[in-house]
């Protein structure tokens, strides 16, 4: 990889678009492929993503293409910008592309959710559909509008063992004045941290919607970190990963950020909205909703104690009132920290 590297971004939601904008600002040749033809046509005409990330004009080095074939042609890095529930479909579209057009690219997941049917992480999905792919994921406390606006950001790039060299090259390629990238060998932990924090952000939103105060929110986040470590370690991650950018850092941003869809979803539930109804009205993905069910199933199957996750699941899928869920958490048996 070098400054002339071609980058493909598959999926043109807010986050995929912001990554494409960042790469283009660094002088890279970027192809952005939306999922829908009409979205590609609209973006090509307006030279911005009016649907998901309005107000950020595309530079000359950012091309809008209508299919993954055009995006993958000559790409050395492929960012997978689809939400977890749409990722398998994208991988199957990629699988149909003539591999003679590839240059053994590094596939980098941007998704932060578990697949509901398999409970697999995004890289698990890619590995199943594209067994020969070199894998990495980019995660951390990032809101799309802030990256698009070139505000200071730090992220973690985690990689599979076979992709070490490519990941080190990508770290150099996408780091710049406004984005600092750290490497991690704990691909499992970084992915799980990105998934788990969305569930806890729903709980944080419920706290804020009920106006329970700063004490309650601080206590929730502290216990959420402990639960993340316990769940993640049981599922094969390194405990220390959850104290970094992709764990605690992402948790703080998602639970406090104005632009957090998972937090605002929880807040809407606390104010009297039904979870399923709110999800049905959303245009953008609320990854924590599906992921809460996936983690609930995983914790039950593996006998993992995760009381906060359990209550978020019941709020989302059993219409349990958030205040009642809080009461159940507060009345659990007392123990040492």
SULLINSUL-V609685 format. One line per field, one symbol per residue. ss: DSSP state (@ for helix, = for strand, . for the rest). psi: psi as a letter, one per 30 degrees, with the letter a starting at -180 (. if undefined). A space follows every 50 residues. Layout:
BEGIN
ss: ???
psi: ???
END
This chain:
BEGIN
ss: .....=====...@@@@@@@@@@@@...=====...@@@@@@@@@@..=. ..=........====..@@@@@....====...@@@@@@@@@@@@...@@ @....====............@@@@@@@@....======....@@@@@.. ..=======.@@@@@@@@@@@@@@.=..======..@@@@@@@@@@@@@@ @@@@@@@@@....@@@@@@@@@@@@@@@@@@@@@....@@@@@.@@@@@@ @@@@@@....@@@@@@@@@@....@@@@@@@.....@@@@@@@@@@@@@@ @@....@@@@@@@@@@@....@@@@@@@@@.......
psi: kafgkkkkjjkhaeeeeeeeeeeefggljkkkjlekeeeeeeeeefhlif efilgjkklfgjkklflfeeefjgkfkjkjglleffeeeeeeeeffkjff flhilkkjkflilkkeefgklefeeeeeeiffkkklkklajkkeeeeegh lkkklkjkllefgeeeeeeeeeefkaffkkkkkkfieeeeeeeeeefeef eeeeeeeeefhfleeeeeeeeefeeeeeeeeeeegglkefefgaefceee eeefffkegjeeefeeeeefggkkeeeeeffkflkiefeeeeeeeeeeee eghkjieeeeeeeeeefghkkeeeeeeeefglkkll.
END
